[in-house]
Every structure is written in structure tokens, then in C-alpha cells.
């Protein structure tokens, strides 16, 4: 038996003991996949369970410390229109944080910065399984769900993870260095790449499908507008491609690239650019409108009910008619982007403070400081559940309050 196998076996015994001590469920956070979720793919750094045992702390003490660092003020959340449903504990190694998160109807998926992925039950936050996907040095770009699998993509590989067991059931090598999260369309995973290719790979069978050369690196995420894929390169070139075949259906350009991601709505795509402008394009490449601002734009817009909401540096949160580009209102007291809509009110988030905003006037109705929260993510934009991700890697699910 090799030293790695011996270490893994000792770690597995440690996990089994800790699970016996604290039980398995939303408060335990110790359910793991085959191989104890450790894997054998380079420097894993050890799971949070390992580290707690090595430092002399029990799993219960570790979780309680994480819980204590994420206090929930129920009155504050009630003012935003939500109530706490549960808190869950994905496996997060010491000093790491959540980097990728998706909420589905039955499960919640979270990946932390040291390459551990966790699947939790959406109904109660219990940890279903966790797995070490790769080395903590791996550069991941994003993930998506396909049936009962989660496909986790790094810059040169896709790993297929069974959501029931946490097992890594397949790996697909990519022949380009990809720089954007995958978009799934027509049985393909489609990426932007460092050499300026929009690059598509079939999942079954796992072979390359098509590539389109934009001539400059692609940093902003890709957007899907119905069957049309929209990509923006670093130099401001824009292509609209048929997602199934890669055929060009439209082309345009702007004066700078996008650090913010494109957003789809009303059969159009909306761009907030570093060239200090917000754009609306149709999928044939025609620019429908442009709204100029005084500073570069770096936060992703939000589309809802015919309106594009854009966080700007000069006039705060702006509301723009999606079809015409008409300026509706601006609110300089709000600097974040719209992340949800609850009971007819916008919820804007700037990284430390959430604000409820009247969508008709832009008036701020309520503000709430949330210093322990790293990010807010809804499962559905309008009146869905809202997930708060703590800076220590705890997930809290909030449901709409009657």
C-alpha cells in the first residue's frame, strides 16, 4: 500500500468517526463521496474535516464556528421580503471560499476555491456528497447541469460528476485553453478561448464540434439568445452564431471590450462596456440603441420585464427601456446590481448592502447591511428563493415571506 493510499484510508476512518459523533444532515455537513471525497489528483490540501481533526477540533466545533461567523438577523431579512429556511454546510477547506454556485429545484451545487465541489439537498440543506475534482491550482471557469450530472469545466478539461454519489464518472480533455464558463446548447458545451476562438465540443460522443475565430481573446461570458450564441472579444468585436452549427448570423463591434457579461432579453442582447456605454443589439448584429455613461461599466446588467438595469459609476443604478434605450430613471444611492425581484420590488446588491428599490421610480425603500455575506444568488429572478453565501462558505436559503 502506498503512502497516499495509507493517508487516504486514515482520512476515511477519521470521517467515519466524525460522522458517528455528529450525525449526517444540514448541521453536520460530513456526507462524502467514494474515496471520502479526497481524490488523488495532486495537492488537495485536505478537507475541512481533515483539518479540523488535525487541529484537535471536532467537526461539531468546526461547524459551530462557521455558524457563529454567519449570524442571521431575521428582522433584516424580513424587511427584504424573505424568511430563513435553512443553513447548509458545503465542504470548504480552511481559508477558502465559494467560487461557483447553482441552485436547482432538487439540489444546490457549490464549488470552493480549492477545487472541492459539494451537492446539497435543496429541501433542507443536508450535504448529499462532496468530491475533490482536481488540484487547488487548477483554474476553473464554470459549470452546468445536464440531467443527473454536473459538468465542471477547468481551462483545459471537463469533469462529469454524478449528483447522486459525487463520483467523477468521466473526464474530457479540451484542445484549447478556455476562458469562459460553458454554455450548453444543442448537446454541446460552448466556450470562449484565450486565442479568440468560440469553441464547441459535443458531449456525446465527446468530440470537437466547431470553432469560430474572433481574432482576439474572449474574456466576457457567452450569452444565449434563443438559438443564437453571442460572444464579445477583448477588442470589442461581437459575433452572433447559430449555436448548433457555429454559422455566423450577425456581426457588430463596439469601441471597447466587456468586463461585464452580456445579458439576453426580448430577443436581444445587452452589453455594458468599458467604453462607457450600454448597448442593445438584435441577434442579426444590428445596434438598436446606445446609452453613454461617464465611466467604464464593469458590473453585469439585469433584464426584467422589458427593462435593463445597469450599475453605473456616474449616476448609480439606471433603468433603461430594453427595446428603445430610453432612460427611465437613475438612483445614485444604489451602486450595486439588481440580483432579484421580490413582491414587485427590485433587490440590488453591492457586495455589502442590499437595497429594495421601486422599479417604477427608482426610490429606495429599504437598505440592509449584510457584512457577512459574500454573494446573493436567486434560483429564479422573480419571487424565487434567495441564497446567501457567507464569506466562510456557509449557504443560507431564504424563501419568500408572506
C-alpha positions in Angstrom: 0.0 0.0 0.0 1.4 3.4 -1.0 1.7 6.3 1.4 -1.1 8.1 -0.5 -3.4 5.2 0.0 -2.5 4.9 3.7 -3.2 8.6 4.2 -6.5 8.3 2.4 -7.5 5.3 4.4 -6.7 7.1 7.7 -8.7 10.1 6.5 -11.7 7.9 5.7 -11.6 6.4 9.1 -11.5 9.9 10.6 -14.5 10.9 8.5 -16.5 7.8 9.7 -15.7 8.6 13.3 -16.7 12.2 13.0 -19.9 11.3 11.2 -20.8 8.9 14.0 -20.2 11.7 16.6 -22.3 14.4 14.9 -24.6 12.7 12.6 -25.4 13.5 9.0 -27.7 16.3 7.9 -28.0 20.0 7.4 -26.0 20.7 10.5 -23.4 18.0 10.1 -22.0 18.6 6.6 -20.0 15.4 6.5 -21.5 13.2 3.8 -18.8 12.5 1.3 -18.4 10.5 -1.9 -16.4 7.4 -2.7 -12.8 7.8 -1.6 -14.0 10.1 1.2 -14.2 12.9 -1.3 -10.5 13.4 -1.2 -9.4 12.1 -4.6 -5.8 11.6 -5.7 -5.2 14.5 -8.1 -2.3 16.4 -6.8 -2.2 18.8 -3.8 -5.7 18.7 -2.3 -4.7 20.4 0.9 -7.0 18.2 2.9 -10.7 18.6 3.5 -12.2 20.8 6.2 -13.0 17.6 8.2 -9.3 16.5 8.0 -8.1 19.9 9.1 -10.5 20.1 12.0 -9.4 16.7 13.2 -5.7 17.5 12.8 -6.1 20.7 14.8 -7.8 19.0 17.6 -11.3 20.4 16.9 -14.3 18.2 16.5 -16.5 18.5 13.4 -19.2 19.9 15.5 -16.9 22.6 16.8 -15.8 23.5 13.3 -19.4 23.8 12.1 -20.4 25.8 15.1 -17.5 28.2 14.5 -18.7 28.6 10.9 -22.3 29.1 12.0 -21.2 31.7 14.6 -19.4 33.7 11.9 -22.6 33.9 9.9 -25.3 35.5 12.1 -28.8 35.8 10.7 -30.8 38.9 11.6 -34.3 37.7 10.9 -35.8 41.2 11.1 -33.4 42.4 8.4 -34.3 39.6 6.0 -38.0 40.0 6.7 -37.6 43.6 5.6 -36.2 42.4 2.3 -39.2 40.1 2.0 -37.7 36.7 3.0 -37.5 34.3 5.9 -34.8 31.8 6.7 -35.5 28.2 5.5 -32.1 26.5 6.3 -28.4 26.9 6.6 -26.2 24.3 4.9 -22.5 23.5 5.1 -20.7 22.6 1.9 -17.2 21.3 2.3 -14.9 24.3 2.3 -11.3 23.9 3.1 -9.6 26.2 5.7 -9.1 29.7 4.3 -11.1 29.0 1.1 -14.4 30.4 -0.2 -17.2 29.6 -2.6 -16.4 30.4 -6.2 -19.2 28.7 -8.2 -22.8 28.2 -7.1 -26.0 27.0 -8.8 -29.4 26.4 -7.2 -31.8 23.8 -8.9 -35.2 22.6 -7.9 -33.8 19.5 -6.1 -30.2 20.3 -5.4 -27.8 23.1 -4.7 -24.3 22.9 -6.2 -21.3 24.7 -4.7 -17.6 24.7 -5.6 -14.9 26.2 -3.4 -11.6 27.8 -4.3 -9.6 24.7 -3.5 -11.4 22.5 -6.1 -13.9 20.7 -3.7 -17.5 20.5 -5.0 -20.5 19.8 -2.8 -24.1 18.8 -3.6 -26.7 19.7 -1.0 -30.4 18.9 -0.8 -32.4 22.0 -1.8 -35.2 21.0 0.5 -33.3 21.0 3.8 -29.6 21.9 3.1 -28.3 18.4 4.0 -25.0 17.6 2.3 -25.6 14.8 -0.2 -21.9 14.4 -1.2 -18.7 16.2 -1.9 -15.7 15.5 -4.2 -12.2 16.8 -4.8 -12.3 17.5 -8.5 -8.7 18.4 -9.1 -5.7 20.3 -7.6 -6.3 23.6 -5.9 -4.0 25.2 -8.5 -6.5 24.3 -11.3 -8.2 27.3 -13.0 -11.9 26.6 -13.2 -14.2 28.5 -15.5 -17.7 27.3 -14.6 -20.2 24.5 -14.6 -23.7 23.4 -15.7 -26.1 20.7 -15.0 -27.2 18.0 -17.5 -29.8 15.6 -16.3 -28.3 13.9 -13.2 -24.7 15.1 -13.8 -22.8 18.3 -13.1 -20.2 19.2 -15.7 -17.4 21.2 -14.1 -15.0 22.9 -16.5 -11.5 24.0 -16.0 -9.4 25.8 -18.6 -8.5 22.5 -20.3 -10.8 19.8 -19.1 -14.4 18.9 -18.3 -15.2 16.6 -15.4 -18.6 14.9 -15.2 -19.9 14.4 -11.7 -22.8 12.2 -10.6 -25.1 14.3 -8.4 -26.3 11.2 -6.6 -23.0 9.9 -5.5 -20.4 12.7 -6.1 -18.3 10.2 -8.2 -16.3 11.7 -11.1 -17.6 9.4 -13.8 -15.8 10.9 -16.8 -13.3 13.5 -17.9 -13.0 15.2 -21.3 -9.8 16.9 -22.3 -10.2 20.2 -24.2 -7.7 21.1 -27.0 -7.9 24.8 -26.4 -7.4 26.9 -23.3 -10.9 28.1 -22.5 -11.6 31.4 -20.6 -15.3 31.5 -20.1 -17.9 29.3 -18.4 -19.5 26.8 -20.7 -22.9 27.5 -22.4 -24.9 24.3 -23.0 -26.8 24.2 -26.3 -27.8 21.6 -28.9 -25.9 18.8 -27.0 -22.7 20.9 -26.9 -20.6 22.8 -24.4 -19.5 26.1 -25.9 -16.7 28.2 -24.6 -14.7 31.3 -25.4 -10.9 30.8 -25.5 -7.6 32.6 -24.9 -6.8 32.6 -28.6 -10.1 34.2 -29.6 -11.9 31.1 -30.7 -15.6 30.4 -29.8 -15.1 26.7 -29.3 -17.8 24.0 -29.2 -17.5 20.4 -28.0 -20.1 17.7 -28.3 -20.7 15.8 -25.1 -21.9 12.5 -26.7 -19.7 11.5 -28.3 -17.1 13.7 -26.7 -15.6 15.3 -29.8 -14.9 18.8 -31.1 -17.9 20.2 -33.0 -17.0 23.6 -34.4 -14.9 26.7 -33.8 -15.2 30.4 -34.8 -12.1 32.6 -34.8 -12.8 36.1 -33.5 -9.1 37.2 -33.7 -8.8 38.4 -30.1 -9.1 36.7 -26.6 -12.6 36.3 -25.2 -13.0 37.3 -21.5 -16.7 38.0 -21.1 -19.1 35.1 -20.7 -21.1 34.0 -23.7 -24.8 34.7 -23.9 -27.5 32.5 -25.5 -30.5 34.4 -27.1 -32.8 31.5 -28.2 -30.8 29.5 -30.7 -28.2 32.3 -31.2 -24.9 32.4 -29.3 -23.4 35.9 -28.7 -19.7 36.4 -28.0 -17.7 39.6 -27.3 -13.9 39.7 -27.7 -11.5 41.8 -25.8 -11.2 44.3 -28.6 -14.9 44.9 -28.9 -15.8 42.6 -31.8 -19.2 40.9 -31.5 -20.4 37.8 -33.3 -23.8 36.2 -33.3 -23.6 32.5 -34.2 -26.0 29.7 -34.7 -25.3 27.7 -31.5 -25.9 24.3 -33.2 -23.6 24.8 -36.2 -21.4 27.8 -35.4 -22.6 29.5 -38.5 -22.3 33.3 -38.5 -25.7 35.1 -38.4 -24.7 38.6 -37.3 -21.6 40.7 -36.6 -21.1 44.0 -34.9 -18.4 46.0 -33.0 -18.1 48.4 -30.1 -15.3 50.7 -29.0 -14.1 48.5 -26.1 -14.5 45.1 -24.7 -16.7 43.9 -21.9 -15.7 43.0 -18.3 -19.4 42.7 -17.6 -21.2 39.7 -19.1 -23.8 40.1 -21.9 -27.4 39.6 -20.9 -30.3 38.4 -23.0 -33.9 39.5 -23.1 -36.7 40.4 -25.5 -34.8 38.5 -28.3 -31.9 41.0 -27.9 -28.6 41.1 -26.1 -27.5 43.9 -23.8 -23.9 44.9 -23.2 -22.3 47.1 -20.5 -18.9 48.0 -21.9 -15.6 49.5 -20.7 -16.1 52.1 -23.5 -18.6 53.8 -21.1 -21.7 52.7 -22.9 -24.7 50.4 -22.6 -25.8 48.8 -25.9 -28.8 46.9 -27.1 -28.3 44.6 -30.2 -30.6 42.4 -32.1 -29.3 38.9 -33.0 -28.6 39.9 -36.6 -26.0 42.3 -35.3 -28.0 45.5 -35.7 -27.3 48.0 -32.9 -30.8 49.1 -31.7 -29.6 51.7 -29.2 -26.7 53.0 -27.2 -26.7 54.9 -23.8 -23.5 56.7 -22.9 -22.2 57.0 -19.4 -19.2 58.9 -17.8 -17.3 55.9 -16.6 -16.4 52.4 -17.7 -19.0 49.8 -16.8 -17.9 46.6 -15.1 -21.0 45.1 -13.5 -23.3 42.7 -15.4 -26.7 44.3 -16.2 -30.0 42.6 -15.3 -33.0 42.3 -17.6 -36.6 42.0 -16.3 -40.0 42.8 -17.8 -38.8 45.0 -20.6 -36.2 46.9 -18.6 -32.4 46.7 -18.4 -31.0 47.7 -15.0 -27.3 48.8 -15.1 -25.0 49.7 -12.3 -23.0 52.8 -13.3 -20.4 54.9 -11.6 -21.7 58.3 -12.5 -25.5 58.0 -11.7 -25.8 54.8 -9.7 -28.4 52.3 -10.7 -30.0 53.1 -14.1 -33.2 51.7 -15.6 -33.3 51.7 -19.4 -36.1 50.6 -21.7 -34.9 47.4 -23.3 -36.5 48.0 -26.8 -35.7 51.7 -27.3 -32.8 52.6 -25.0 -34.9 55.3 -23.3 -33.6 56.3 -19.9 -36.3 55.7 -17.4 -34.7 56.7 -14.1 -31.4 56.7 -12.1 -30.7 56.2 -8.4 -27.3 57.4 -7.2 -27.9 56.0 -3.7 -27.7 52.4 -5.2 -24.3 51.3 -6.5 -24.9 47.6 -6.9 -26.6 45.4 -9.5 -30.1 44.0 -9.4 -30.0 40.4 -8.2 -33.7 39.6 -7.6 -37.2 40.9 -7.7 -39.4 40.3 -4.6 -43.1 41.3 -4.3 -42.7 43.8 -7.2 -39.6 45.4 -5.7 -36.0 45.2 -7.1 -33.3 43.9 -4.8 -29.9 45.4 -5.5 -26.7 44.2 -4.1 -23.3 45.9 -4.0 -21.3 43.4 -2.0 -22.0 44.7 1.4 -25.5 46.2 1.4 -28.9 45.0 -0.1 -31.5 47.6 -1.1 -35.1 47.3 -2.1 -36.0 49.7 -4.9 -39.2 50.7 -6.5 -39.0 49.6 -10.2 -41.3 52.4 -11.4 -39.5 55.4 -9.8 -36.1 54.1 -8.5 -36.9 55.2 -5.0 -35.0 53.3 -2.3 -37.5 51.7 0.1 -35.1 49.9 2.5 -31.4 49.2 2.9 -29.9 46.4 4.8 -26.2 45.9 5.7 -25.1 42.3 5.3 -21.4 42.3 6.2 -21.1 38.5 6.5 -22.5 37.8 3.0 -20.2 37.2 0.1 -22.9 37.0 -2.5 -26.6 36.7 -3.1 -28.0 34.3 -5.7 -31.6 33.6 -6.6 -32.9 30.3 -8.0 -35.4 32.3 -10.0 -35.1 36.1 -10.6 -38.7 37.0 -9.8 -40.1 35.8 -6.4 -37.8 32.8 -6.2 -35.7 31.6 -3.2 -32.7 33.7 -2.4 -29.4 32.1 -1.4 -26.9 33.9 0.7 -23.3 32.7 0.5 -21.3 33.6 3.5 -17.6 34.7 3.4 -16.9 31.5 5.4 -18.6 29.2 2.9 -22.0 28.7 4.6 -25.1 28.7 2.5 -28.4 30.1 3.8 -31.6 29.6 1.9 -34.3 32.2 2.2 -37.8 31.7 1.0 -40.3 34.5 0.0 -42.1 35.7 3.1 -45.9 36.0 3.0 
